[in-house]
């Protein structure tokens, strides 16, 4: 069967987007379509130019016998601003405020379209890091971590607060919650994360950062390097933050639980987009 160029481009685009950050040998497409390598290279050039023009991500080619083509999801600053404004609009609903100054986020965590946008945004922030896994804490952060990991084509590592027999041999640490000052425990299976991995920590909500600080301490037990920390929402009104280097999409401030009033504003993620553009 002979494929038209338009048919090849549709298939190649779909394949690359389903395999982000994966180097696909040109010979794969050559054999698939039974076309000359020069024709496939021209197809890749069309896809690359279109993606660049429309801001859909980066398609890069690697020369040589072991080379190929790779798609890297990437979001521009204006699109990122639109995603953040969409999150702010959803979070400004009055009945979202929960006791303790938390926000109800379950509907956002269950919205695949929005999560895919957020995942791509966070993936763009850390696209240049050499990462091996996305790490999160059960249970609220799992959906968000999966969205980020999908964009980066990385495994998700879930830290739990209780030991399960199905996890096998585990490593556990005690940590102090930054907000309640309670001593809590977090657990991770030894088989889940290879020693020496580079990881991105992702969570849905951060107050003082006690849980994330605990994650970083647990990563030390695996000799892992935390290359970044990103949260969907951070609480702005915290006297002593345990985490300094992180990105957030939005900030929660001016919380009045009695009158159910609060303010949601942009976090610092857009600042990192500005740095990337320099």
N, C-alpha and C positions, 0 to 999 in steps of 0.2 A: 504493500500500500504506500502510495506517495503522498506526502503531506504538503499542503500549501504553506507558504511562509507565515501567513496569518495564523494557521492552525499550530504551527511550531511555536510561535511566539506566545500564544495563549497557554499552551502546555508548559513551556519553559518558565513563564512568569508564575504560574500556579505552583510549579514544583519548587522554584527558588523561594517563594514566600512560605511554603510549607516546611522548608528546611533552612531557616535563617542561621547565619553564622556557620554554615557548613560549606566547605570547599567541594564543589561538584566538578569532577573532571569533565572537560569538553567532550572527551571520548564517550561519555555516557549518553549525551545528546546525539553525537555522531552515529552511534550504533542504534539508538532509538529510532532516529528518523532516516537512517541510511543516506546521510548527506555528507558532503565534503566538509572538512573542518573549517574551511574558509567561509562557507555559507552559514555555519553555526555561529562563527565569530561575528558575522554581520548581524545575525539575529540578536546576539547578546548586546551588540552596540546599540541597536534600536531600543531594546529594553532599558539599557543603562541611561540613554539620553532621555527617554520618557520619564523614568523614575526621578531623574535629577530635575527635569523641568517641572514636574508636578509635586515635588517634595515627598515622594512616596518611600524614600529610603535610598541606600547606596548599593549599587551593583558594581563590584570590583572584580577585575580579572588578575590572575596570577600566572605569569609566563613560565615556561619550562615544562619538562616532561612530567613533573608531579603537580603542575599547575591546574587551573580551572577557573570557575566563576563562583562568586559568593555574594549572597544578598545580606545586607546588614540593615535591619529595621531602624529607621531614624525619623524623628519628628522635629519639624522646625519650630522656632520660638513662637510664632503666631498661632500655630495649631496647638502648641502646648498651653498657651494662654487661654485659648478657647476651651480646652479640656478642663483647666483649673476653674474657669468661670462657670462651667457647667456643674462641677462638683460643688462650688460655693452656692450656686442657686438651689441645688438639691438639699444642701445641709442647712440652709437658712430657714427651713420649715420649723415653726415654733415648738412643735411637740416632739422634737428630736432629743431634747435635753433630758439626760438621765441623772439619777442621784449620784453625787460625787463629782459632778462636772464632766461626765462622759457624754458622748453622743451616740445615738442609735445609728449604726452603720450597716446593719444586716442587709437592708434592701440594696445598698450600693454594692456590697460584697456578693450579692446574688444577681447582679446585672451584668451579663457577659459582654454586652456591647461597650458599656462604660469601662469595665475592667480591662478589656483589650486595649482601649485608648490609654488608660492609666499605666498599664503594663508597658506599652510601647514608649510612653513618656519617660518612665523610670529607666527603662532599658537604654534609651538614648543618653541619659545622664551618665551612665556607667559603661557605655559601649566601648570605650577605649581601654578599659581595665581588663586584665588577663584573669578571667573568672572561671571557677570550676563548678560552683553551685550557688543556689539562692537559698538562704537560711531564714526560717521564720519560726514563730512560736504558736503552738496549737491554742485556740482553734480559729479565731477570727482572722488571723493573717494568712491562712492557707490559700484562700481563693486569690488574694492579691499576689502572693508569692508565685502561684501557678501562672498568673497572667504575665508577670515579669519574666519568669523562667521560660515561658513559651516564646516570648519575643527574643530572648537571648539563646534559646535552644540549649538550656542547662537543666540539670536535675534539681529537684526541690528537696531540701532537708528540713524535716519538721521536728522541732524540739518539743517534748511533752513535759507536763508537770507531774506525771505519775508513771510508774514503771509497769510495763505490760509484758506478760510472758512471751508474747509473739515477737518482741523486740530482740530477744536473745541477750547476749552480754552487753551491758550498758555502762556509760560514764555519767555520773550525777554530781551536781554541785548545789550548795546552798547559796542563796543570794538574798539581799535585803531589798524589798520593794521600795522604790523611791518615793511613792506617794503615801502608802500606809505604814511604812517602816517595819513591816512584818517579814519574818524570815521564811522564805519559800524555797522550793526545790525544783530544779529542771533536769531532765534526763534525755540522753541521746544514745542510740544504739551505736556500738563500736563499728558495725558494718556499714553504717549509713554514710559516713564521711571519711575518705582516706586522709591519713596524716599529711600535713603540708599543703592542704588545699587553700586556694584563694576564694573567699566567699563574699557575697553581698547579702547583708541583713535587711529584711523587709518586714514591716509590721503596719497594722492599720492605725493604731493610736499610740501616742507617746505623751506621758506627763513628765515626770522627773527623769525618766529614762532608766529606772532600776532594772526592769526586765531586760532591756537591751544591753545594759552593762553586764547583767548576768550571762547573756548569750556570748558576749565578747570574752568573758572569763572562761566559759565552757569551751569556746573555740581555742583558747590557749591550751587546754587539755589535749586537743587534737593537733596541736602545733599548726593550726590554721591561721591564715592572715585575713583579717577583715578589711576588705578593700573599699567598703562603703556601707553606709546605713541610710535607708530611706523609709519614710513613713508617710501615710496618707494624710493624717491629721496630727498636729502637735498642739499641746496646750501652752498658750503663750505665757500665762500668769503662773510661772514656777520660779520660786526664789532661788533654788539651787539645782541646776540641771546636771545630771551625772554624765551626759553625753554632749560633747561640744561639736564634733564634726559629723554632720548629717544633713540630709535634704528632706524637706517636707513640701507637700503640695499646698496645704492650707493650714492656717493657724486659728485656734479657738481662743477667744478672749472676752473680757467683760461679762463673765458668767454670773447671772443672777438666778439662782435656782428657785427662789421664792416666787419671782414674777415670770419664770420661764423665759428669760431673755438672755441673749448672747450675741456675739459678733463673730462672723467667719470672714477671714481675709486671706490674701495670697500668702503662701509660705515662701521659702527661699529658693525653690527649685528654678524659678525663672532667672535668678541671679547666676546660676551655674550655666544656663543656656547662653547668657550674655558673655560669660567667660569663654565658652566654647567658640563663640563667633569671632573673638578677637584674634 
